[in-house]
Amino acid sequence: MEENVDASEVIDYEAIRRRFPWVGLGPRGEHDFSQSYRDVMAELRLGREIIQAVETIRRGA
């Protein structure tokens, strides 16, 4: 099933909302877990840097 969509074609968002009423009802902003994920990843990165520094010092001793 292949459909060619013309770039100038106007999308009828109201018709989409009538057919799929849940569209647009979700949160618009960022989820709480997104910030938590970034925080965890930053801590992991810092932890890896510390481990690498300790390993470098250990090898040099």
C-alpha positions, 0 to 999 in steps of 0.5 A: 500500500503506497500513498503519494502525499503532496507536500502542499496537501493540507492535513485535517487535524480536526478529522484526525481528532474525531477519528482518534480522540486520544491524539493530543491528550498526552503530556506536551512537556518532558517526562520526569523519567527523561530528566532522571535518565539524563541524571543517571547517565551523567553520574555513570559518566562521572563514575567511569572517569573516576574509575579510569583515573584510579586505574591510571594511577594504579598502573603508574604506581 
